[in-house]
Amino acid sequence: MAPHLWRHTGSFDDVLSLADVDRLIAGAGLRRPAVRLVRDGTVIPPADYTRRARTGGTTISDLVDPGRVLDLVADGATVVLQGLHRWWPPAARFCRDIELVLGHAVQANAYLTPAGAAGLAPHHDTHDVFVLQVAGSKHWTVRRPYLDTPLPRHASDHEVAATQPVLFEAEMTSGDALYLPRGVVHSAAAQRGLSLHLTIGILATTVHDVLRELVDLAAEEVRFRRSLAPGWAFDPDGAEGEVKAAIAALVDWLATADAGAVAERLRDRFVANRTPLLEGQLLEIAALDEIGDDTQVVRRPAAVAHLRVEPGGDTGAGDGGGPRLQLVLGDRRLTMPAALEPAVRRLLDGEPHRVGDLADLLDAPSRRVLVRRLVREGILCTRRAPSDA
């Protein structure tokens, strides 16, 4: 993959605008680490822009002080809004939409830089980045990577990065977007006016993650849990022999490893780390008792779920140990009778459904109980439909 610049792709104000940042700084009650400040490449101590305050009977010491932040901005500091995908709903929805396409974790930060402020020193990131220029302009220099496809352990060496050949330079203005694959060296220079840009980071699952998962699974094999021979640390030949034996055993075991099980674990981890986006859920809970056969329901657009049938076993639930349906959500796992699988799959197919349309699969009490539970768990939301009467 190569870096790429798109011109005038449209406005990004629906994700975050300059007016949004103004309101957030001025009166949103932000706390660290949602905000950090840097100037000339140096992190400003939090004590310079936070204060103590009381909330109820609790004293907090990391409340962002709007006046101090704005004074520092006037003196050339850059404001970084961190982890927007966790606490700013428009950014959370935007990142989730990307996650549902790519199948990789996505994060969002924002950078508000005053006129004349020094930009970022040449460096590489260990994840792919989309830079979205929201307001103002900023000058970017993009250089060749000195390390191909780095992992998080491969920290950037600023001195080496600065010596890499320049691929291109660009003045990004509002509506421009820049793609930077991980490892590509880049830097941002001072600009003439106030600049706001978003960085959308793609935290990809890598082949190295697959290998780590395999090694973790190998721990279930007794032969991989044995201790090395006594004295190995003082015997170079003996140590090398131990390593060779371990490699040979691993190669032998890998030939029998269940690729499907490894893939399942990775998929579960991805789903389990996707925090549910529950805007409107309070109203859904308040209206649960109103759900009936004429109610339309649909899967939440941003909902992530993994559905599978688990083999039978002794569950202790008096169900005879038969197979069970498991629904993995962002913050929980639901276990239900396997007989519900066709109904659940239909409800989660992304299309709106009347509750009564499940009559070919479930009786009236069962379908209402199922739908109400899935609405209560935040995987479905309601679309009220007029009665057929």
Secondary structure, 3 states (H helix, E strand, C coil): CCCEEECCCCCCCCCCCHHHHHHHHHHCCCECCCEEEEECCEECCHHHCEEEEEECCEEEEEEECHHHHHHHHHCCCEEEECCHHHHCHHHHHHHHHHHHHHCCEEEEEEEEECCCCCCCCCECCCCEEEEEEEECEEEEEEECCCCCCCCCCCCCCHHHHHCCCEEEEEEEECCCEEEECCCCEEEEECCCCCEEEEEEEEECCCHHHHHHHHHHHHCCCHHHCCCCCCCHHHCHHHHHHHHHHHHHHHHHHHCCCCHHHHHHHHHHHHHHCCCCCCCCHHHHHHCHHHCCCCEEEEECCCCCCEEEEECCCCCCCCCCCCCEEEEECCCCEEEEEHHHHHHHHHHCCCCCEEHHHHCCCCCHHHHHHHHHHHHHCCCEEEEECCCCC
